[in-house]
Amino acid sequence: MLVEERRRRLLDALHRQGALSIAEAERRLKVSRMTIHRDLDVLAERGLLRKVHGGAVPNNGQALEGARPFEERSAASASAKRAIAQHLLELTKDAATLVLDASSTVYAFAQALPADGRDRFVVTGGLHVFRELAQKGGRLRVALHGGEPHPHTGSLVGPLAHSGLSEMRFDWAVLSAASWDAMEGVAYDATPEEAELKRAYLSHARRTVLAVDSSKLERSAPYRLAAQADFDAVVTEDGVLPSLKTKSNRTGRSTR
């Protein structure tokens, strides 16, 4: 098992249970006590948990990326997000329909979308994204897909969100992630509800893009979202990365 995968499993167990003992972590991961201590030390240094005698508890002073207040997330790496937004504008310039997630990175893209360009219909579950686009007017139409507001992310999630998407199809799905492991080529998110919703976005779009700034390479998040091969493009502040998607990936995506 890769080191970062092991640490993600530790975080997953911690946030599911509210606390995690060293003995329980040893049993779950089948590694030594010393290895568990090292992993917890690293995660504590990243601000993702707090070590206590005999184990660890969530660090309530610093939440996972996706659970931080939206204003705080939006202000972080702001120049990188503006650069990503410009790359996304070029990449999706021919799109008539878009589905956008609730992330602060995609919010920067929403801010940059012109109201006087081509006719566009945008669907989102992000309340901040919706408010930004709704006030633009012009040739830009926007709708919420429904669902219950997540207490941390400002995104509409749950069964109503998925049923609202069930009969829809988009030219592009534009989304971000809480963590991007470039070595594995895998994106992770901070909450299971967000990860599930974003996978639904992928299944209802003809083309898909993951937008992540370089700070996401240094973060950890517990919930697997998707692999790079599941996207038509990955965009960072430096530009568009080559696609790993195969012909079978392009034609074989579910349209549930």
C-alpha positions in Angstrom: 0.0 0.0 0.0 1.3 3.5 -0.9 2.1 5.8 1.9 -0.4 8.5 1.0 -3.1 5.8 0.5 -2.4 4.6 4.0 -2.7 8.1 5.4 -5.9 8.7 3.6 -7.3 5.5 5.2 -6.3 6.8 8.6 -8.1 10.1 7.9 -11.1 8.3 6.6 -11.4 6.1 9.8 -10.7 9.1 12.0 -13.5 11.3 10.5 -16.0 8.4 10.4 -15.4 7.5 14.1 -14.6 10.9 15.6 -11.3 9.5 17.1 -8.8 6.8 16.3 -6.5 4.8 18.6 -3.1 3.6 17.7 -4.1 0.0 18.3 -7.2 0.4 16.1 -5.0 1.9 13.3 -2.5 -1.0 13.6 -5.3 -3.5 13.3 -6.9 -1.8 10.3 -3.8 -1.2 8.3 -1.6 -4.1 9.4 1.5 -2.0 9.9 3.7 -1.4 12.9 3.0 1.0 15.8 6.0 3.1 14.8 4.7 3.5 11.2 1.3 4.6 12.6 3.0 7.2 14.8 5.0 8.5 11.9 1.9 8.8 9.7 0.0 10.6 12.5 2.9 13.0 13.0 2.9 13.9 9.3 -0.9 14.4 9.2 -0.7 16.5 12.4 2.0 18.7 10.8 -0.4 19.2 7.8 -3.1 20.3 10.2 -5.4 17.4 9.3 -5.6 15.9 12.8 -4.4 16.3 16.4 -2.4 13.7 18.2 -3.5 12.8 21.7 -2.3 10.1 24.1 -2.9 6.8 22.5 -4.2 8.0 19.2 -5.7 11.0 17.3 -8.7 13.2 17.1 -9.9 15.6 14.3 -8.2 19.0 14.4 -11.3 21.2 14.9 -9.1 24.3 14.5 -8.3 23.5 10.8 -10.7 21.5 8.7 -10.1 19.6 5.6 -9.9 21.7 2.4 -13.5 21.1 1.3 -14.8 21.8 4.8 -13.1 25.2 5.2 -15.3 28.3 5.0 -15.9 29.3 1.3 -14.5 32.8 1.7 -11.3 31.3 3.2 -11.0 28.8 0.3 -11.7 31.4 -2.3 -9.0 33.7 -1.0 -6.3 30.9 -1.0 -4.2 30.7 -4.2 -6.4 33.4 -5.8 -4.0 34.3 -8.6 -3.6 30.6 -9.5 -7.4 30.2 -9.6 -7.7 33.3 -11.9 -5.1 31.7 -14.3 -7.0 28.4 -14.2 -10.2 30.3 -15.1 -8.6 31.7 -18.2 -7.5 28.3 -19.4 -11.0 26.9 -18.7 -12.5 29.7 -20.8 -10.5 28.7 -23.7 -11.0 25.0 -23.2 -14.8 25.3 -23.0 -15.4 28.2 -25.4 -17.6 26.1 -27.7 -19.8 24.7 -24.9 -23.5 25.5 -24.9 -24.2 23.5 -21.7 -22.0 23.3 -18.6 -22.3 21.7 -15.1 -20.1 23.3 -12.5 -19.3 22.1 -9.0 -19.3 24.3 -5.8 -15.5 24.6 -5.4 -13.8 28.0 -5.0 -11.6 27.1 -8.1 -14.7 26.7 -10.3 -16.2 29.8 -8.7 -13.3 31.8 -10.2 -14.2 30.3 -13.6 -17.9 31.4 -13.0 -16.7 34.9 -12.2 -14.8 34.9 -15.5 -17.6 33.6 -17.7 -18.9 36.4 -20.0 -22.6 37.3 -20.0 -22.4 38.6 -23.6 -20.8 35.7 -25.3 -22.6 32.7 -26.9 -25.9 31.4 -25.5 -25.0 29.2 -22.5 -27.0 27.2 -20.0 -25.2 26.4 -16.8 -26.3 24.0 -14.1 -24.7 23.9 -10.7 -25.2 22.7 -7.1 -22.9 25.5 -5.8 -24.9 28.2 -4.1 -22.1 30.7 -4.4 -21.6 29.8 -8.1 -25.3 30.1 -8.7 -25.5 33.6 -7.2 -22.5 34.8 -9.1 -23.9 33.6 -12.5 -27.5 34.6 -11.8 -26.6 38.3 -11.5 -24.9 38.4 -14.8 -27.9 38.0 -17.0 -27.3 38.5 -20.7 -27.0 35.3 -22.8 -26.1 33.3 -19.7 -28.9 31.1 -18.2 -28.2 29.3 -14.9 -30.1 26.8 -12.8 -29.7 24.8 -9.6 -30.0 21.1 -9.8 -31.6 20.6 -6.4 -30.6 18.8 -3.2 -29.8 19.6 0.4 -27.1 22.2 1.3 -24.0 20.5 2.7 -23.2 22.2 6.0 -19.6 22.9 5.0 -19.2 23.1 1.3 -22.1 25.2 0.2 -23.1 22.5 -2.3 -26.5 20.9 -2.9 -26.0 17.2 -2.3 -27.9 14.0 -1.6 -30.7 12.0 -3.5 -32.5 15.1 -4.7 -29.3 16.4 -6.3 -28.8 13.1 -8.2 -32.4 12.9 -9.3 -32.2 16.5 -10.6 -29.4 15.4 -12.8 -30.9 12.2 -14.0 -32.4 13.5 -17.3 -29.7 16.0 -18.1 -26.7 15.9 -20.4 -23.9 18.5 -20.7 -21.2 19.5 -23.1 -18.7 20.0 -20.3 -18.5 19.1 -16.6 -16.0 21.4 -14.8 -14.9 20.4 -11.3 -12.1 20.6 -8.8 -10.9 18.4 -5.9 -9.5 18.9 -2.4 -6.3 16.9 -3.3 -4.5 15.8 -6.4 -2.0 13.0 -6.3 0.0 13.5 -9.5 2.1 10.3 -8.9 -1.0 8.1 -8.7 -3.0 10.3 -11.1 -5.9 10.3 -8.7 -8.1 13.2 -7.3 -9.5 13.0 -3.8 -12.2 15.1 -2.0 -12.9 16.1 1.6 -16.4 14.7 1.9 -18.1 11.5 0.6 -21.2 13.5 -0.5 -19.1 15.8 -2.7 -17.1 13.0 -4.2 -20.3 11.1 -5.1 -21.9 14.2 -6.6 -18.9 15.0 -8.7 -18.8 11.5 -10.1 -22.4 12.0 -11.1 -21.3 15.2 -13.0 -18.8 13.1 -14.8 -21.4 10.6 -15.9 -23.7 13.2 -17.3 -21.2 15.1 -19.5 -19.7 14.5 -22.9 -16.4 16.0 -21.8 -14.9 16.6 -18.4 -12.1 18.7 -16.9 -10.5 18.7 -13.5 -9.2 22.1 -12.4 -6.6 22.0 -9.6 -4.0 24.5 -8.5 -0.5 23.4 -7.5 -1.3 23.7 -3.7 -3.6 20.7 -4.1 -0.5 18.6 -4.7 0.6 19.2 -1.0 -2.8 18.4 0.6 -4.5 15.2 1.7 -8.1 14.3 1.5 -9.7 11.0 2.3 -12.3 10.3 -0.4 -11.3 9.0 -3.8 -13.0 11.1 -6.5 -11.7 9.8 -9.9 -8.5 9.0 -11.8 -6.9 11.3 -14.3 -8.0 8.8 -17.0 -11.6 9.7 -16.2 -11.1 13.3 -17.4 -10.6 14.7 -20.8 -8.3 17.3 -19.4 -6.6 18.4 -16.2 -6.0 22.1 -15.9 -3.6 23.8 -13.5 -2.4 27.4 -13.4 0.3 26.4 -15.9 -2.1 25.2 -18.5 -3.8 22.0 -19.8 -2.2 18.7 -19.1 -2.4 16.0 -21.8 -5.3 13.7 -21.5 -4.8 10.0 -20.5 -8.3 9.1 -21.6 -8.5 6.2 -24.0 -11.0 5.7 -26.8 -12.8 3.2 -24.7 -13.0 5.6 -21.8 -14.5 8.3 -24.0 -17.2 6.0 -25.5 -17.8 3.9 -22.4 -18.9 6.4 -19.8 -22.2 5.7 -18.2 -25.1 8.1 -18.9 -27.2 7.1 -15.9 
